Amino acid sequence: MPRTANDYIKEFRDRLGEQEVDFKFREDKILMDIADYVMDTYDSHYAQTKNYQATEIIIDQGHGTGFCMGNILKYAQRYGKKEGHNKADLMKVIHYAMIQLATDHYKEK
């Protein structure tokens, strides 16, 4: 039986709890926030209206790298300008980087 997102999140949280690391920059908290942010994107109106997300179509048509890297630049440059130091902009940078990582380095075989 395939693992669900909840299985991965539980494993992730368990692994964080087992670590004896003195995180200097609250990385443990940030990783949890990132996991929550990504999970929430799957509950958003973009994900609920279609079986196939626009990002998947863009990637399937061979434009994924430009799309992801363009969005990373957009949100990185916007940070601190629109709505101040908006945490959501940084979360989008990280999420688009994760999508690019998945496309280039974590493909299903």
N, C-alpha and C positions, 0 to 999 in steps of 0.2 A: 504494500500500500504506500503510495507516495506521501512524503512529508508535507505538512501544511505550513503556512506562514507562522501560525501559532507555535508549531513544533520548533521552528528555527528561533523564534523570539524567546521561548522558554529556555532552549539550550544556551542562547546568547546570554540571557540574564543569569543563568546558573554559572556559566563560565566566568562572568564578571564577578559574581559573588565568591568564587573560589580563589581568585587572584589575590596574591599578597603583594600588590604593587602600590607604591605610594605615588599616586597620580599627582603631578605638580600643577597641571592645568585643567583639572576636573574632567579629564578625558572620559572617565567612566560615566559621568553624568551626561556629557555631550553625546557619547555613543548611544545612551538610552534615549536621549531626545531625538537623535537622528532616526533611530529605529521607530519611535512613535510617529515622527513626521512622515516617514515613508509609508508606514501602515495607514496613516490617515489619508494619504493621496489615493489609496485604493478604495476609500469610502467617499471620495469627492464626487461631485456631479459629473466630472469628465469620465471617471471610470464606470459609473453606474449606467450611463446612457447608451453605451456600446459594448459589444463583446471584444472589440478591438480598439485600443487607444491610438490616438493620432500619432504619438511617438513611435509606436510599432510600425505603422504604415510608412512613416518617414524613413525608419531604419530599413525596412524591407525594400524600399525603393532605392537604397544605396546612398541616402543623404544623411544618415545617422550621425556620422562624425561631425560634419559641418553644423548640424542642428544642435547637438550636445555642446560642442565647443563654443558655438555662438551664444548659446544660452548661459554657459559658464561665464563668458566674458561680459555679457549683458548684465547679469545679476551681480557679478563682482564689481563692475564699474558703477553700478547703481547704488551699491552699499554705501551708506553714509550721506547720500544725497537725497534720495526719495524716502521720506518718512524716517530720516535720521539713520542711526545704526540699527536697521531693521533685521532682526534675527531671521525672518522668513527669507530674505535675500540670500543669506549665507546657507540656509538649509537647501535652497534651490540649487546653489552652486554645488553643494555636496551631492545632492540627488542626481543632477545631470552628470556629474563625474562618475557616480556609481553606475548609471545607465551606460556610459561610455566604457567603463571597466567591464561591465557584463557583456557588452557587444564585442569587445576586443579580447578579453582574457577569460571569460567564464561561460563560453558557449557550450550548450548541451552537445554531447557527442553522440 
